Amino acid sequence: MRTQTLTQAAIGHEGLVRKAGLILGGSLFIALAAQVSVPFFPVPLTLSTLAILIVGLTFGSKLGAATLLAYLAQGAMGLPVFAGGMSTASLVGPTAGFLYGFVGMAWLAGLAVERGLARGVFSTALCGIAISALLYIPGLAWPAAVMGKAAPDLWAYWMAPFLLGDLVKAVIAAMVVWGGWKALAAGKG
């Protein structure tokens, strides 16, 4: 059972400066991924969830969640880190439920690694798919509660168009992380 994360194995998590560097680098990685966007309405299709899965799977639960909290804080401060260069307004807009759910997504991905559930490329991909599906709970609850959207609208516009992309991104994240483990093992051998 693997209880260590990829970044712990490669560079360690000791020290405040190292953790701060990982959080800053991870939040920048997610911000850049958010700018790779395919316009959909009302929620854009971005590479954010791919980056978040990679961060969670490589940083672990606590550092992954801290990275996403830093990312949200950067957006709250007005930095253009969200999709389409958006910032503060997105935290109360139609995508806010997804943004807040990103923290749980990173935490769950890291927890899957720490608990040994994400051990190989296949199990890591399955964990990523399940975690991506769970993101729809806060993602859809927000527009349902705040905007009064009905279930058919939520399915048709907020969920169905993104399912295949989420599946592909979960598999890519698993391949990237598994490739990182293989490269680390080859470097030590």
RAMORA-V791700 format. One record per residue. N is the residue number from 1. RES is the residue in three letters. OMEGA is omega in whole degrees, -180 to 180 (* if undefined). NEAR is the number of other ideal C-beta (glycine too) atoms within 10 Angstrom. Layout:
N&RES&OMEGA&NEAR  N&RES&OMEGA&NEAR
This chain:
1&MET&180&7  2&ARG&177&15  3&THR&180&10  4&GLN&178&12  5&THR&-179&22  6&LEU&-180&21  7&THR&175&22  8&GLN&-179&17  9&ALA&-175&15  10&ALA&-174&14  11&ILE&180&11  12&GLY&178&11  13&HIS&-176&15  14&GLU&174&9  15&GLY&-179&9  16&LEU&-179&7  17&VAL&180&8  18&ARG&178&13  19&LYS&179&18  20&ALA&178&12  21&GLY&177&12  22&LEU&180&22  23&ILE&180&20  24&LEU&179&13  25&GLY&179&14  26&GLY&-180&26  27&SER&176&24  28&LEU&177&16  29&PHE&180&17  30&ILE&179&27  31&ALA&178&20  32&LEU&179&13  33&ALA&179&20  34&ALA&-179&27  35&GLN&173&15  36&VAL&-167&14  37&SER&171&16  38&VAL&-176&11  39&PRO&171&8  40&PHE&175&14  41&PHE&4&9  42&PRO&-177&13  43&VAL&180&19  44&PRO&174&18  45&LEU&-178&17  46&THR&175&23  47&LEU&-179&21  48&SER&-176&27  49&THR&174&26  50&LEU&-179&23  51&ALA&-179&26  52&ILE&176&31  53&LEU&180&33  54&ILE&179&27  55&VAL&-180&31  56&GLY&-178&35  57&LEU&-179&28  58&THR&-177&25  59&PHE&-173&28  60&GLY&-171&26  61&SER&-175&19  62&LYS&-179&15  63&LEU&176&22  64&GLY&178&32  65&ALA&178&23  66&ALA&178&21  67&THR&180&28  68&LEU&175&26  69&LEU&176&16  70&ALA&178&18  71&TYR&178&29  72&LEU&179&19  73&ALA&177&12  74&GLN&177&19  75&GLY&179&22  76&ALA&179&13  77&MET&178&10  78&GLY&177&10  79&LEU&-175&15  80&PRO&-174&16  81&VAL&-178&25  82&PHE&-177&29  83&ALA&178&24  84&GLY&-180&13  85&GLY&-179&12  86&MET&178&17  87&SER&-170&15  88&THR&-177&14  89&ALA&-180&11  90&SER&-178&21  91&LEU&174&15  92&VAL&-179&11  93&GLY&-175&18  94&PRO&-178&18  95&THR&-175&24  96&ALA&180&19  97&GLY&177&23  98&PHE&-180&25  99&LEU&180&24  100&TYR&178&16  101&GLY&178&23  102&PHE&180&28  103&VAL&178&20  104&GLY&179&18  105&MET&179&26  106&ALA&-180&32  107&TRP&-180&21  108&LEU&178&22  109&ALA&178&31  110&GLY&179&24  111&LEU&178&20  112&ALA&178&23  113&VAL&-177&26  114&GLU&180&18  115&ARG&178&13  116&GLY&179&11  117&LEU&-180&16  118&ALA&-174&29  119&ARG&-179&15  120&GLY&-177&12  121&VAL&-178&17  122&PHE&-179&12  123&SER&177&15  124&THR&177&26  125&ALA&178&21  126&LEU&177&17  127&CYS&180&25  128&GLY&178&31  129&ILE&-180&19  130&ALA&180&13  131&ILE&177&26  132&SER&178&24  133&ALA&179&14  134&LEU&178&14  135&LEU&-180&21  136&TYR&179&19  137&ILE&177&12  138&PRO&-179&18  139&GLY&-180&25  140&LEU&179&20  141&ALA&-179&14  142&TRP&180&22  143&PRO&178&23  144&ALA&-177&16  145&ALA&-173&10  146&VAL&-175&13  147&MET&179&12  148&GLY&-180&8  149&LYS&-180&17  150&ALA&-177&10  151&ALA&179&10  152&PRO&177&8  153&ASP&-180&16  154&LEU&179&18  155&TRP&-173&13  156&ALA&-173&11  157&TYR&-172&17  158&TRP&-175&24  159&MET&-173&17  160&ALA&-178&10  161&PRO&-173&15  162&PHE&-173&21  163&LEU&-180&13  164&LEU&178&9  165&GLY&178&17  166&ASP&177&21  167&LEU&-179&15  168&VAL&-180&11  169&LYS&178&25  170&ALA&179&24  171&VAL&178&18  172&ILE&179&16  173&ALA&179&29  174&ALA&180&24  175&MET&179&13  176&VAL&-178&17  177&VAL&179&24  178&TRP&176&20  179&GLY&176&11  180&GLY&177&17  181&TRP&-180&18  182&LYS&179&11  183&ALA&178&12  184&LEU&180&13  185&ALA&180&10  186&ALA&179&8  187&GLY&180&8  188&LYS&-174&7  189&GLY&*&5
